[in-house]
């Protein structure tokens, strides 16, 4: 078993789905909840998940509004050159499961 692990798990609702030839990008909204001064607060955070061909079959039936569970690994990527070089952290899906369809029906 490896000593060092970087992984993520999201349970949230699907927003935008952008399908390309070899990759799909799925935005997943999750709510962060915390208590401040005795009052519960909530914030919606959108996460962009990168889905390569290894999970293509798992996202075939995914639609906007579906409740999903996504697991995977974060990775750093770099785009551009010189002064235009930009870095970002990508969330790369390993599993993508529909927990409930947008209409609330269990699957």
Secondary structure, 3 states (H helix, E strand, C coil): CCCCCCCEEEEEEEEEEEECCCEEEEEEEEEEEEEECCEEEEEEEEEEEEEEHHHHHHHCCCCCCCEEEEEEEEEEEEECCHHHCEEEEEEEEEEEEEEECCCCCEC
